[in-house]
Amino acid sequence: MPNPPCYADLGKNCRDIFNKGYHFGLVKLDCKTKTRSGVEFNVNGSSNHDTGKVLGALESKYKFKEFGVTFTEKWNTENTLGTELAVEDQLCKGFKLALDTTFAPHTGKKTARVRSAYKMDFLHMNTDVDLDLAGPVIHGAAVLGYTGWLTGYQFSFDTGKSKLIKSNFAVGYATSDFVLHTNVNDGQEFGGSVYQKVNGKLQTGIQLAWTAGSNATRFGLGCKYQLDADASISAKVNNSSQIGLGYNQKLREGVTLTLSAMIDGKNFNQGGHKLGLGIELEA
């Protein structure tokens, strides 16, 4: 049996059906390249139709495979600098240790986080520590897997306040073409999703969510259909009558175009619909 996923990836198959390939209200550009020496560069930018705000980010990644070390540098248009130093499979197989830091020169704000992860048959654990002078905040999660069944728990503990600030629980079942996921967040938010790969071309997903103290149940239906090796279409709808449509086309090797639209079914004549455009370049 393969290693179970980390807690954050539970139910990811279904979330991808609803999130990937949609850029409502945005024009987005992603560029990825890799040098002969193995250095990876990733540049992305987006422009918001409604606000006119333009955001961008640059990331470079250096890998030293013989030592299991990865060094990543990041910068964005909010003028925040970030670095990550990660070591994997060196202390023991399946163990990863990383240090994340950020620095905002215009405000002087600094953050640091130590991250660790360990995965093996039937178990995937994560522990992150935010290094705060007021008291470190500890984030932890563990997922157990056995014969397709998955059980996970996630928490955050503020040592400065001696308070548990997050407590999430999840149960699911996964096979190669079917994933069932349910979760409870802080005893207040209840959610569930079902993902099914119907065949080699069609994928479907259902999402449900409910908040304690509210009678309203939020739900959505989504699907993705592969037209051919280079093109796919996707669609989704939720209980607010918001309809999402997407089209993904590989124009040539390393160039992919994504078109998307969100139609507000409740206010069809009043407008409020959104279009999106995405271009991915890779070399």
Buried (B, 14 or more C-beta within 10 A) or exposed (E): EEBBBBBEEBBBBBBBBBEEBBBBBBBBBBBBEEEEEEEBBBBBBBBEBEEEEEBBBBBBBEBEEEEBBBBBEBBBEEEBBBBBEBBBEEEEEBBBBBBBBBBBEEEEEEBBBBBBBBBEEEBBBBBBBBBBEEBBBBBBBBBBBEEBEBBBBBBBBBBEEEEEEBBBBBBBBBEEEBBBBBBBBEEEEBBBBBBBBEEEEEBBBBBBBBBEEEEEEBBBBBBBBBEEEEBBBBBBBBEEEBBBBBBBBBEEEEEBBBBBBBBBEEEEEEEEBBBBBBBBEEE
